[in-house]
Amino acid sequence: MRANSRFAELTSKMLDAAISDAELAELLALVDATPSLRSQLVDHLLLDTLLEENLGQGPLAALVDLVGDSPDSLKSPISAIPLHQTQFDSSSTSARSRWSWNSGWLVLAASLLFVISFFMLQDNREAFASASQIVQAAIQTHSAPIERIYVVEVKRGETNKGRFDLLRDVRVATQGDRFWVQMRGARDWEWGRNEQGDMWMTLGPRRAVVVKRDEMGVPLRYIGDLCTLNLETLLQNILKHCQLEMTEVPSDTKIIVATPRQQWANRPLQRATIEVDRETKTIRKLVIERNNSTSTFTLVDSRLADESLYGPEGHLSEPYQIFSTETNATRRREFITNWFGPMSEQWMQIQETQSNE
């Protein structure tokens, strides 16, 4: 376990181009000693390269020559592959600038050559990269000015059952990284987040309040975590920090299972399952599994986005009042408890330094 932790730390440093020669040697030694780490290293390097999109035919030719001419390459089992002699192309300059000769550059070259040789022999390199390509296509699709509506179903763990009764009928409208949520239950209300991460919520047809991020109590944070859908950021993080696998599915659908790698700090999810329409690249269903809950987002509608709905104003009728963070915190909490009842008393945490005038 300790070796795997060190492997993850060194791999992360190499991808950030912050690895020393001694650390590089240590990483190679770990890979030599534990063959199972080899495929993990290859996955990290290949995905990082695909995401950066800066490895063309010229740099690849340079990689072949660099590894083929280096005596160190003969010592590593990663690069123990027959190499074809290729002329050094001047277009490799931009790729070489990212990796120094004595650090991650050589490992990247050897690892990529291993992957390319393997998939050329198997004739399925496209299948290897297809999962990340599908996720990238979904990011592009969901960046269009089309609002998509998802029904949210939440399955809570035993420790959370019975604590929150507001998650009965929930729908989230999303466009790229923006979203707003419609909630139906004992009370009907809408909420969303502004650019600062503060939450706004409607309290009836003519009133709304804003709660700062550092004012949110545990119940409100919990509701936000379950229903927030910043699709662009989520998918970008999945590409960067997760191992992706394709599963067998019907012909009109692609299903990708994303499992976080160890170096993803605080890993906000245990697993994500993404169901993508083969033709439109729209996400039909997204399942996010966390420690004590599972949130399932199922697509039910698509429409042109109404920009006014991404703030509280679009959900209120004239005349209305919006109590921003400039309004006394005690007063805002009173509005919330008057609307939702005593169960919402812990939704806001009031700092002692805040004025109660």
C-alpha positions in Angstrom: 0.0 0.0 0.0 2.8 2.4 0.8 4.6 1.6 -2.5 1.3 2.3 -4.4 1.0 5.6 -2.5 4.5 6.6 -3.4 3.9 5.6 -7.0 0.9 7.9 -7.2 2.8 10.8 -5.7 5.7 10.4 -8.1 3.4 9.9 -11.1 1.6 13.1 -10.2 4.9 15.0 -10.0 6.0 13.7 -13.4 2.7 14.8 -15.0 3.2 18.2 -13.5 6.9 18.3 -14.8 8.1 18.7 -11.3 10.0 15.5 -10.8 13.7 15.3 -10.0 16.2 12.9 -11.5 16.3 11.0 -8.3 12.6 10.7 -8.1 12.4 9.6 -11.7 14.8 6.8 -10.9 12.7 5.9 -7.9 9.6 5.8 -10.1 11.3 3.5 -12.7 12.5 1.2 -9.9 8.9 0.9 -8.5 7.6 0.0 -12.0 10.4 -2.5 -12.5 9.7 -4.1 -9.2 5.9 -4.2 -9.6 4.8 -5.1 -13.1 1.1 -4.2 -12.4 2.2 -0.5 -12.0 3.4 -0.5 -15.5 -0.1 -0.4 -17.1 -1.2 2.3 -14.6 1.8 4.5 -15.5 1.0 4.0 -19.2 -2.7 5.0 -18.6 -1.7 8.2 -16.8 0.8 9.2 -19.5 -1.3 8.4 -22.5 -4.4 10.2 -21.1 -2.4 13.2 -20.1 -0.9 13.4 -23.6 -4.3 13.0 -25.3 -5.8 15.8 -23.1 -3.0 18.1 -23.9 -3.3 17.3 -27.6 0.3 18.3 -28.3 1.9 15.0 -29.4 1.9 15.0 -33.2 3.7 12.8 -35.7 6.9 14.8 -35.5 7.2 14.6 -31.7 6.3 10.9 -31.8 9.2 10.3 -34.3 11.5 12.1 -32.0 10.4 9.9 -29.1 11.4 6.8 -31.0 14.9 8.1 -31.7 15.3 9.4 -28.1 14.5 6.1 -26.6 16.2 4.0 -29.2 19.5 6.0 -28.8 19.4 6.1 -25.0 21.3 3.3 -23.2 19.0 3.8 -20.2 16.1 2.7 -22.3 17.5 -0.8 -22.5 17.4 -1.1 -18.7 13.7 -0.5 -18.3 11.2 -3.3 -19.0 8.8 -0.6 -20.2 10.9 0.1 -23.2 12.0 -3.4 -23.9 10.2 -3.2 -27.3 11.8 -3.4 -30.7 12.1 0.2 -31.9 12.1 1.2 -35.6 14.7 3.8 -36.5 13.1 7.1 -37.4 14.6 10.5 -38.4 14.5 13.2 -35.9 11.9 15.8 -36.9 12.4 19.5 -36.1 8.7 19.8 -35.1 9.5 17.8 -31.9 10.8 21.0 -30.3 7.5 22.0 -28.7 7.0 18.6 -27.2 10.5 18.4 -25.9 10.2 21.7 -24.1 7.6 20.1 -21.8 9.7 17.2 -20.7 13.4 17.4 -19.9 15.7 14.7 -21.2 16.6 13.5 -17.7 13.1 13.5 -16.3 9.5 12.7 -17.4 10.4 13.0 -21.1 12.2 9.7 -21.3 9.5 7.9 -19.3 6.8 9.4 -21.5 8.6 8.3 -24.6 9.1 4.7 -23.4 5.6 4.4 -22.1 3.9 5.7 -25.2 6.0 3.5 -27.4 4.9 0.5 -25.3 1.2 1.5 -25.7 1.4 2.3 -29.4 3.3 -1.0 -30.2 0.7 -3.0 -28.2 -2.3 -1.4 -29.8 -0.9 -1.6 -33.3 -0.4 -5.3 -32.9 -3.9 -5.6 -31.5 -5.4 -3.2 -34.1 -7.7 -1.6 -31.5 -6.0 1.6 -30.4 -9.2 3.5 -31.2 -11.1 1.4 -28.7 -8.6 2.3 -26.0 -9.0 6.0 -26.5 -12.7 6.0 -27.3 -13.9 6.4 -23.7 -12.1 9.7 -23.2 -13.1 10.9 -26.7 -16.8 10.3 -25.9 -16.5 12.3 -22.7 -14.8 15.1 -24.6 -17.6 15.0 -27.2 -20.2 15.2 -24.4 -18.5 18.3 -23.0 -18.8 20.0 -26.4 -22.4 19.0 -26.7 -23.4 20.3 -23.3 -21.6 23.6 -23.9 -24.2 24.6 -26.5 -27.0 27.1 -25.6 -29.5 24.2 -25.0 -30.9 23.7 -21.5 -31.3 20.1 -20.5 -33.7 19.0 -17.7 -32.8 16.0 -15.5 -34.9 14.3 -12.9 -32.9 13.7 -9.8 -33.3 10.6 -7.7 -31.4 10.2 -4.5 -30.7 7.0 -2.6 -29.3 7.8 0.8 -27.2 5.6 3.1 -28.5 4.4 6.4 -26.9 7.2 8.4 -28.7 9.8 6.3 -32.2 8.3 6.1 -34.9 10.3 7.7 -32.8 13.4 8.2 -33.9 15.3 5.2 -37.4 15.1 3.7 -37.2 17.8 1.0 -35.7 15.5 -1.8 -39.0 14.1 -3.1 -39.5 15.6 -6.6 -36.3 17.3 -7.9 -35.4 18.5 -11.3 -32.2 20.2 -12.4 -31.8 22.4 -15.5 -28.3 22.6 -16.7 -26.3 24.3 -19.5 -22.6 23.7 -19.3 -21.4 24.6 -15.8 -24.6 26.6 -15.0 -27.7 25.1 -13.4 -30.8 25.7 -11.3 -32.9 23.3 -9.3 -36.7 22.9 -9.0 -37.8 21.1 -5.8 -41.3 20.0 -5.0 -42.4 18.6 -1.7 -43.8 20.0 1.5 -42.7 23.3 0.0 -42.1 24.3 -3.6 -39.0 26.2 -4.3 -36.1 26.8 -6.7 -32.4 27.4 -6.0 -29.1 27.8 -7.7 -25.6 29.1 -7.2 -23.9 32.3 -8.3 -20.3 32.7 -9.6 -19.0 33.0 -6.0 -20.6 29.7 -5.0 -23.3 31.4 -2.8 -26.7 29.8 -2.9 -29.9 31.6 -3.8 -33.3 30.2 -3.0 -36.9 31.3 -3.5 -39.3 31.5 -0.6 -42.6 31.8 -2.3 -43.5 33.8 -5.5 -42.2 37.2 -4.3 -39.2 36.6 -2.0 -35.7 35.1 -2.3 -32.6 35.0 -0.1 -29.0 34.4 -0.7 -26.8 32.3 1.6 -23.0 32.7 1.4 -21.0 29.5 1.0 -19.4 29.9 4.5 -22.8 30.4 6.1 -24.2 27.1 4.9 -25.0 24.6 7.6 -24.6 20.8 7.1 -28.2 20.1 5.9 -28.0 22.9 3.2 -24.5 21.7 2.1 -25.9 18.2 1.9 -28.8 19.2 -0.3 -26.4 21.2 -2.5 -23.9 18.3 -2.9 -26.6 15.9 -3.9 -28.3 18.0 -6.6 -25.6 20.3 -7.9 -24.7 19.6 -11.6 -21.8 21.6 -12.9 -21.5 19.3 -15.9 -18.5 20.9 -17.6 -16.3 20.9 -14.5 -17.4 17.4 -13.5 -16.6 15.9 -16.9 -13.3 17.7 -17.1 -12.3 16.3 -13.6 -13.4 12.9 -14.7 -11.2 13.1 -17.7 -8.2 14.3 -15.6 -8.6 12.2 -12.5 -10.4 9.0 -13.3 -9.8 5.7 -14.9 -12.4 5.2 -17.7 -13.9 1.9 -18.8 -16.5 1.2 -21.5 -19.2 -1.4 -20.8 -21.3 -3.5 -23.1 -24.5 -1.6 -23.9 -27.3 -1.4 -26.5 -26.2 -0.1 -30.0 -27.6 3.4 -29.5 -25.8 4.1 -26.2 -22.3 4.3 -24.8 -21.8 3.7 -21.1 -18.6 4.8 -19.4 -17.6 4.0 -15.8 -15.3 6.4 -14.1 -13.3 5.4 -11.1 -11.1 8.0 -9.3 -7.4 7.6 -9.2 -5.6 7.9 -5.9 -4.0 11.3 -6.6 -7.4 13.0 -6.9 -7.4 15.0 -3.7 -10.4 14.4 -1.4 -12.0 12.3 -4.1 -15.6 13.7 -4.1 -17.1 10.6 -5.6 -16.5 6.8 -5.4 -17.7 6.1 -8.9 -19.6 7.8 -11.8 -21.5 6.0 -14.5 -22.2 8.1 -17.6 -24.7 7.0 -20.3 -24.2 8.9 -23.5 -26.4 8.9 -26.6 -24.3 7.5 -29.5 -25.5 10.0 -32.1 -26.0 13.3 -30.2 -23.4 12.8 -27.5 -25.9 14.0 -25.0 -25.7 12.5 -21.5 -28.9 10.5 -21.0 -28.2 9.4 -17.5 -25.5 10.2 -14.9 -25.1 8.2 -11.7 -22.8 9.7 -9.0 -21.9 7.3 -6.1 -20.6 8.8 -2.9 -19.9 7.4 0.6 -23.4 7.7 1.9 -25.6 8.5 -1.1 -26.1 7.9 -4.8 -27.6 10.6 -7.1 -29.1 9.6 -10.4 -29.7 12.3 -13.0 -32.0 11.1 -15.9 -32.6 13.3 -19.0 -36.3 14.1 -19.5 -36.4 17.2 -21.7 -34.2 19.6 -23.8 -35.1 23.2 -24.7 -33.7 26.6 -25.5 -32.2 28.1 -22.3 -34.0 31.0 -20.6 -31.2 33.0 -19.1 -33.4 34.7 -16.5 -33.9 31.3 -14.8 -30.3 31.1 -13.7 -30.9 33.7 -11.1 -33.7 34.2 -8.5 -35.3 37.0 -10.5 -36.6 34.7 -13.2 -38.6 32.7 -10.7 -40.3 35.6 -8.9 -43.4 37.7 -9.6 -43.5 41.5 -9.4 -43.2 43.1 -6.9 -40.5 41.0 -5.3 -37.6 41.2 -2.8 -34.3 39.5 -2.9 -32.4 39.5 0.4 -28.7 39.4 -0.5 -25.7 38.7 1.7 -25.7 42.4 2.6 -28.9 41.7 4.6 -28.5 40.8 8.2 -27.8 37.0 8.6 -30.3 36.6 11.4 -33.0 38.1 9.4 -32.3 35.9 6.4 -32.4 32.8 8.6 -35.8 33.9 10.0 -37.1 34.1 6.4 -35.9 30.6 5.8 -37.4 29.1 8.9 -40.7 30.9 8.4 -41.0 29.3 5.0 -39.7 25.8 5.7 -40.4 25.5 9.4 -38.2 24.5 12.4 -36.5 21.7 10.4 -34.5 24.4 8.5 -33.0 26.2 11.6 -29.6 24.6 11.0 -29.5 25.6 7.4 -27.5 28.8 8.2 -24.6 29.2 10.5 -24.4 32.7 11.9 -20.9 33.9 12.9 -20.6 35.7 16.2 -18.9 38.6 14.5 -21.9 39.3 12.3 -24.1 42.2 13.3 -27.6 41.4 14.5 -29.0 44.8 14.0 
